[in-house]
Amino acid sequence: MKISKLCNEFFESEKSGGLLLIVCTLFSLVLTNSLFGTSYHHLWTTLLAGHPIEFWINDGLMTIFFLLIGLELEREVYQGELSNLKDALFPIFGALGGMIVPTLLYLYFNFGSPTQSGLGIPMATDIAFALGILSLLGKRVPTSLKVFLTALAVIDDLGAILVIAVFYTKSIVVLNLFISLGIFAFLLLLNRLRVSNAIPYLVGGVLMWYFMLHSGVHASITGVLLAFAIPFGNGDKQSTSYWLQHWLHKPVAFVVLPLFALANTAIFMNGDISEILSQPYSIGIALGLIVGKPLGIFLFTYMAVLLGICKLPNDISWKTIVSVGFLGGIGFTMSIFITLLAFDNENIINHAKLMILLSSLVAGLIGYFSLKQTLKTKDLD
């Protein structure tokens, strides 16, 4: 399978960014629980232009992350794994299973309780972490597996974004929402008129973000909307979409996501760990990510292939699909992001974050060692 230069660049930045995220997370956890913990924690709540620094990271910089996700999804739809319906259906079914089964497991333990709102937490896959761990296996990993995991994670993130828009919007200011969508419509018109200069789209994106922020719908949604308004053209190096995606790779991987990790893993390790682990939301998160993800990805892709809807790539086995399904259980970025929207109680938020980190660690380790076993024959090639 051939892989474009831009997609290869995406893999490279994501895997390097994933390793950096691990370092930032460990640094943040250690510093928070040291003598400097209180000062470090207060750093992220320091006001800047009327809002805490963590607000500018979570609601501002993360919109840029969603813009990159949107641009990657757009490229996948037009030229990549999702451009051919038959090929696209395999990761689409995997993503659906990876969203539905973890959600059902979470709801089983939390339905009707105050923590039911966390149903979206185990849905998403962290692209940076998942590809970062996959990269540790080197050249033995077939390209089709990288593409499958990337497409799966991008679709997962899109599903999580839709869940954010539908389930985590508490009140809507209709006028601001209409203004934001009106700006989006105007940008689509510019696209139709073949306006290729990036500046009108970026300025419009900032305005769209501002009104979306004050509409009640989470402002990060504007990142994905903006991505689909930006001209794709024929997808070559001269296209606006290509240029912007190329330019955003490193800032997102080495600035935006590390800042998100530092700001959102400042977790005080207090309380009885056994009590934290026994909470319904903790059980739901753990089972959703560690069991639900690989189970859902395998079941839905297997049934789709069995029914003749799509086919399993020639160089991937079902054991490999199960193994990579565990990497899908690395929620981190999106899971933490949804946690911040789902809960109001700071203790529950911190405990949920801790469960996400522990569950993602377990899922990542199982995925790594099982893939190392299933792909070991590649070393003999």
C-alpha positions in Angstrom: 0.0 0.0 0.0 1.4 3.4 -1.0 1.3 6.2 1.5 1.4 9.9 0.7 4.2 12.1 2.0 1.7 14.2 4.0 0.2 11.1 5.6 3.7 9.8 6.4 4.5 13.2 7.9 1.3 12.9 10.0 2.4 9.5 11.3 5.9 10.8 12.2 4.6 13.9 14.0 1.9 11.9 15.9 4.3 9.2 17.1 6.9 11.7 18.2 4.1 13.7 19.8 2.8 10.6 21.6 6.2 10.0 23.2 6.4 13.6 24.3 2.9 13.3 25.8 4.0 10.5 28.0 6.9 12.6 29.3 4.6 15.6 29.9 2.1 13.5 31.7 4.6 11.9 34.1 6.2 15.3 34.7 2.9 16.8 35.5 1.8 14.0 37.9 5.2 14.0 39.7 5.3 17.8 40.1 1.7 18.1 41.2 2.3 15.6 44.0 5.6 17.3 45.1 6.3 20.2 47.4 5.6 22.5 44.4 2.2 20.9 43.7 0.0 23.7 44.9 1.9 26.4 43.0 2.0 24.2 39.9 -1.8 23.6 40.1 -2.5 27.3 40.6 -0.4 28.1 37.5 -3.1 26.7 35.3 -5.9 28.6 37.1 -4.1 32.0 36.8 -6.3 34.5 35.0 -5.3 35.7 31.5 -7.5 38.2 29.8 -10.3 37.3 32.2 -10.1 33.5 31.8 -7.8 30.9 33.5 -4.9 29.7 31.4 -6.4 26.2 31.3 -9.5 27.7 29.5 -7.3 29.1 26.7 -5.7 25.7 26.3 -8.9 23.6 26.5 -11.3 25.9 24.6 -8.8 27.8 22.5 -5.7 25.8 21.5 -7.6 22.5 21.4 -9.7 24.0 18.6 -6.5 24.1 16.5 -6.1 20.4 17.4 -9.7 19.7 16.1 -8.9 21.7 13.0 -6.0 19.4 12.2 -8.2 16.4 12.9 -10.8 17.8 10.5 -8.2 18.4 7.8 -6.9 14.9 8.2 -10.5 13.5 8.0 -11.1 15.6 4.9 -8.0 14.2 3.2 -9.0 10.7 4.2 -12.4 11.3 2.6 -11.1 12.7 -0.6 -7.9 10.8 -1.2 -7.2 8.4 1.7 -8.6 5.3 3.3 -12.1 6.7 3.3 -12.2 7.7 -0.4 -13.2 4.2 -1.5 -16.4 3.1 0.2 -15.5 -0.6 0.3 -12.1 0.2 1.9 -13.6 2.9 4.2 -16.2 0.6 5.6 -13.7 -1.5 7.5 -12.3 1.2 9.8 -15.8 2.8 9.9 -17.3 -0.4 11.4 -14.3 -0.7 13.7 -14.8 2.9 14.9 -18.6 2.3 15.4 -17.9 -0.8 17.5 -15.2 1.0 19.4 -17.7 3.7 20.3 -20.9 1.8 20.9 -19.6 -1.1 23.0 -17.6 1.0 25.5 -20.6 3.4 25.8 -22.9 0.5 26.6 -20.5 -0.9 29.2 -20.2 2.5 30.9 -24.0 2.9 30.9 -24.4 -0.5 32.4 -22.7 0.6 35.6 -23.9 4.3 35.6 -27.3 4.4 34.0 -29.7 6.6 36.0 -26.9 7.8 38.3 -25.4 11.4 38.4 -22.3 10.1 36.6 -24.3 8.8 33.6 -23.2 12.0 31.8 -19.7 10.5 31.4 -20.9 8.0 28.8 -18.7 9.6 26.1 -15.5 9.2 28.1 -14.5 5.7 26.8 -15.5 6.4 23.2 -12.5 8.1 21.7 -9.0 7.0 20.7 -5.9 9.2 21.3 -4.2 9.3 17.9 -0.9 10.6 19.2 -0.5 8.0 22.0 -1.8 5.1 19.8 0.5 5.8 16.9 3.4 6.6 19.4 3.1 3.1 20.8 2.6 1.5 17.4 5.8 3.3 16.2 7.8 1.5 18.9 7.3 -1.7 16.9 9.3 -0.3 14.0 9.2 -1.6 10.4 7.4 -4.8 11.3 4.1 -2.8 11.4 2.4 -3.0 8.0 1.3 0.3 6.4 -2.3 -0.9 6.2 -2.3 -1.3 10.0 -1.1 2.3 10.5 -3.7 3.5 8.1 -6.4 1.5 9.8 -5.5 2.8 13.2 -5.3 6.4 12.0 -8.6 6.2 10.2 -10.2 4.4 13.2 -9.0 7.1 15.6 -10.0 10.0 13.3 -13.5 8.6 12.9 -13.6 8.0 16.7 -12.7 11.6 17.3 -15.4 12.7 14.9 -17.9 10.6 16.8 -16.7 12.1 20.1 -17.0 15.6 18.7 -20.6 14.9 17.6 -21.3 13.5 21.1 -19.9 16.7 22.6 -22.2 18.8 20.4 -25.3 16.8 21.2 -24.9 15.7 24.8 -22.7 18.3 26.4 -24.5 21.4 25.3 -26.5 22.6 28.3 -28.1 25.8 27.0 -28.0 27.4 23.7 -27.9 31.1 22.8 -29.6 30.8 19.4 -28.5 34.2 18.0 -24.8 33.5 18.6 -25.2 30.0 17.2 -26.8 31.3 14.1 -24.1 34.0 13.6 -21.4 31.3 14.0 -23.2 29.0 11.5 -23.7 32.0 9.2 -20.0 32.7 9.2 -19.5 29.0 8.4 -21.9 29.3 5.5 -20.1 32.4 4.2 -16.7 30.4 4.3 -18.3 27.6 2.4 -19.4 30.2 -0.2 -15.8 31.4 -0.5 -14.8 27.8 -1.0 -17.3 27.5 -3.9 -16.0 30.7 -5.4 -12.6 29.1 -5.4 -11.0 31.7 -3.0 -7.8 29.9 -2.1 -6.1 32.5 0.2 -6.1 31.1 3.7 -6.4 34.5 5.5 -10.2 35.0 5.0 -10.8 31.4 6.3 -8.6 31.8 9.4 -10.1 35.2 10.3 -13.6 33.8 9.7 -12.6 30.8 11.9 -11.6 33.0 14.8 -15.0 34.9 14.5 -16.9 31.6 14.2 -15.0 30.4 17.4 -16.0 33.5 19.3 -19.7 33.3 18.6 -19.7 29.5 19.0 -18.0 30.0 22.4 -20.8 32.3 23.5 -23.6 30.1 22.0 -23.4 27.3 24.6 -22.0 24.8 22.1 -18.4 23.9 22.8 -16.2 26.1 20.7 -13.8 23.3 19.7 -16.5 22.2 17.2 -15.5 25.2 15.0 -12.2 23.5 14.3 -13.8 20.7 12.4 -16.3 23.0 10.7 -13.5 25.3 9.6 -11.5 22.3 8.2 -14.3 21.4 5.8 -14.7 25.0 4.7 -11.0 25.3 3.7 -10.5 24.5 0.0 -9.1 21.0 -0.6 -8.7 21.5 -4.4 -6.9 18.5 -5.9 -5.0 17.9 -2.6 -1.6 18.8 -4.0 1.1 20.9 -2.3 -0.4 24.1 -3.7 -3.8 23.5 -2.1 -4.8 25.5 1.0 -5.8 22.4 2.9 -2.4 20.7 2.2 -0.4 23.8 3.2 -2.4 24.3 6.5 -2.3 20.7 7.5 1.5 20.6 6.8 2.0 23.8 8.8 -0.1 22.6 11.8 1.4 19.1 12.3 4.4 20.1 14.5 2.7 23.0 16.5 -0.1 20.6 17.4 2.1 17.6 18.2 4.8 19.6 20.1 3.0 22.5 21.6 -0.8 22.2 21.8 -1.1 18.6 23.0 1.8 18.8 25.5 0.3 21.9 27.0 -3.1 20.1 27.2 -1.4 17.2 28.9 0.5 19.4 31.4 -2.7 21.4 32.3 -5.0 18.5 32.6 -2.9 15.9 34.4 -2.1 18.1 37.4 -3.9 15.5 39.5 -3.4 15.3 43.3 -3.1 11.6 44.2 -5.1 11.7 47.4 -7.9 9.6 48.7 -8.3 5.8 49.1 -7.3 4.2 45.8 -9.5 1.2 46.4 -12.5 3.5 46.9 -11.7 5.4 43.7 -11.4 2.2 41.7 -14.7 0.8 43.0 -16.8 3.9 41.9 -19.3 3.1 39.1 -17.8 5.7 36.8 -14.3 4.3 37.4 -15.5 0.8 36.6 -17.3 2.1 33.5 -14.2 3.9 32.2 -11.8 1.0 32.9 -14.0 -1.6 31.3 -15.0 0.7 28.4 -11.4 1.4 27.4 -9.7 -1.9 28.3 -12.5 -4.3 27.3 -15.1 -2.4 25.3 -12.7 -0.9 22.8 -11.0 -4.1 21.5 -14.2 -6.1 21.8 -16.2 -3.6 19.9 -13.6 -3.0 17.2 -13.2 -6.8 16.6 -16.9 -7.7 16.8 -18.1 -5.0 14.4 -15.3 -5.5 11.8 -15.7 -9.3 12.0 -19.4 -9.1 11.4 -19.0 -6.6 8.6 -16.5 -8.9 6.9 -18.7 -12.0 7.6 -21.6 -10.3 5.9 -19.5 -9.3 2.9 -19.8 -5.6 3.5 -16.0 -5.1 3.5 -12.9 -7.2 3.6 -9.9 -7.7 5.9 -6.7 -6.3 4.4 -4.4 -9.1 3.1 -1.5 -8.3 5.5 -3.6 -8.0 8.7 -4.9 -11.0 10.7 -7.8 -11.0 13.2 -5.3 -11.4 16.0 -3.7 -8.2 14.9 -7.1 -6.4 14.8 -7.8 -7.5 18.4 -4.3 -6.3 19.4 -4.6 -2.9 17.7 -8.0 -2.7 19.3 -6.3 -2.4 22.7 -4.4 0.6 21.4 -7.8 2.0 20.5 -8.4 1.9 24.3 -5.9 4.7 24.8 -8.4 7.5 25.4 -6.3 10.2 27.1 -6.8 13.5 25.2 -10.4 13.2 24.1 -11.4 11.2 27.1 -10.0 13.8 29.5 -11.6 16.5 27.3 -15.0 14.9 27.6 -14.5 14.4 31.4 -14.2 18.2 31.8 -17.5 18.7 30.0 -19.3 15.7 31.6 -18.8 16.4 35.3 -19.0 19.5 37.6 -17.5 17.9 40.7 -13.7 18.5 41.0 -13.1 15.2 42.9 -15.0 13.1 40.3 -13.1 14.9 37.5 -9.7 14.2 39.1 -10.6 10.6 39.9 -12.0 10.1 36.3 -8.8 11.5 34.9 -6.8 9.1 37.0 -8.9 6.2 35.8 -8.4 7.3 32.2 -4.6 7.4 32.7 -4.5 4.0 34.4 -6.9 2.4 31.9 -5.0 3.9 28.9 -1.7 2.6 30.4 -3.1 -0.9 30.8 -4.7 -0.9 27.3 -1.5 0.5 25.7 0.7 -2.1 27.4 -1.6 -5.0 26.4 -1.8 -3.6 22.9 2.0 -3.2 22.6 3.0 -6.7 23.9 0.2 -8.5 22.0 1.2 -6.7 18.7 4.8 -7.5 19.4 3.8 -11.1 19.6 1.5 -11.2 16.5 3.9 -9.2 14.3 7.1 -10.9 15.4 7.3 -12.9 12.1 7.9 -9.6 10.3 11.4 -9.6 11.7 12.2 -12.7 9.6 11.2 -11.0 6.3 
